Amino acid sequence: MFVSFPTVSRNYCIFDESYVSSMLNRREEALPEIRASLIAENDESKVVENLYILNRMLDEGVDKSKISALYPELSKYNETKSPNIQTFLAGIYRKTKIPDAFGPLVKMLIQDSINPPENSIFDPTEEIGGAILDYLA
């Protein structure tokens, strides 16, 4: 596992593309492994990597309902203060429109508006707000 978070000179994460590609190639078969990792993980790097893979899977046409079924594991991170996790989580919720995720998205937006994340390259409120607008559309 290799994850490099955004920096002042680079506004995106870098992931181990060989690992990400292997997970993407396995498609739905990789979901149990991701589920197990989301249940067990407390390491921000691994969580963000899993969320990135799920986002990419959605972009590549993996069945949304199979990823939506991971909501119990994803919801573990609804209370996070990590702008990295919030950004990727909001992207998944935006693409899947899991009904139960709407409230947590609104809560994240309010939380981040009152107490903006410090020293963050990502602006999670932009992705969270976009996800909320997609729900309302």
N, C-alpha and C positions, 0 to 999 in steps of 0.2 A: 504494500500500500504506500502510495506517495501522493500527498495532497499539498499543494502550495496555495495558500490563501492570497487574495488580492493584496497588492501593495500600492503605494502612492504612484508608482510609475506603471502599474499594470492593474487594470480594473476587472480582472477575471481570475478564476481559479485555474490551476493546472493540475491535472489528474494523470495517473498512470494509464495511458491510453491503451496499452496492451491488455491490462486487466479489464478496463471498461469495455473494450471491444470484445473480449471473451465473454463477458456477462451479456452484452447486447446480442451476440451471436446465439446465445442459449435461449434468448427470449423468455417465454413463460416458464421454462425449466429453471431459470435462475431466481425466480421469485421466492421460493421457499428459503433459499440461502439469504436473500436480502431480508426477508421477514425475520429470520433467526438473528441476523445481525442487528436489525432495528430493535429487537426485544432486548438484546444483551448490551448494546453499545451505550457508552457514556462519553466516548471520545468524539469530539466535534469533527475531526478530520474524517473519521470513518462514516459518521452520520451524513455529513455533507456529500461524501463520495457515493453513498447509497442513494441519496436523494437525487444527485446528478444522474446516476444511472437510470433511476425511475423516470426522470424527466426526458432523458434521451429515448428510453423505451416508448414513452408516449409519442414522441416525435416520429419514431420509426414504426408506428402502427400496432404496437402490442395492445391487446384488448384492454380498453379502459376499465372494464368491469373487474378484470383480474387485479389491476393495480388499485382500484377503488376498494377492493376487498382487504387491502392492507391498512385501511383507515384506523383500525384499533391500534396498530403498531405506530402509524404515523402520528396519531393524536397524542402520543406520549410526548411529542415535541411541541405541542401547541402553546405551551407556557414558556418556551425558551426565550431568552433575551439575546441569543446569538443572531446577529444580522445575517450571517452566512446561512444558518439553518432556516431562518424565517424566509429568506429570499427564495431558496430552493423549494421549501415546503409550500409557499404561496404559489409557485409555478405549477406544482403538481395539483394543488387544489383548483387552480385556474383551468387546467386542462381536463380534469376529471369532473369538476363541479359536484363533488360529494356533498349532499345536502347538509350533513352534520358539520361540515367544515366552515360553513358560512359564519356562524357565531364566533368561533375562534379567530377567524380572519378579522372580523370587526374589532374584537378585543385586542388583537395584535396591533392593529392600526391605531387604536386609541392609546394603548400602552406606549407605542413608539412616538406618538405625537406629544404625549405628556413628558416622557423621558426618552428623548432621542438617543439611539446608540452612539456611544462615544468612540472616536478613532475608527470608524467603520468606512471602508471603501464602498461597499454595497449600500444602497439606500433601500432597505427592505420596504419602506412605506410606498415606494413607487410600484413594486411588484404586488404588494398586498392590496393597494388601492386598485390596481388593474384587475386583480382577481375578483375583488368585490364588484367592480363594474361589469365584469363578464357574467357574474352570477345574476346581476340585476338586468342584464340585456335580454 
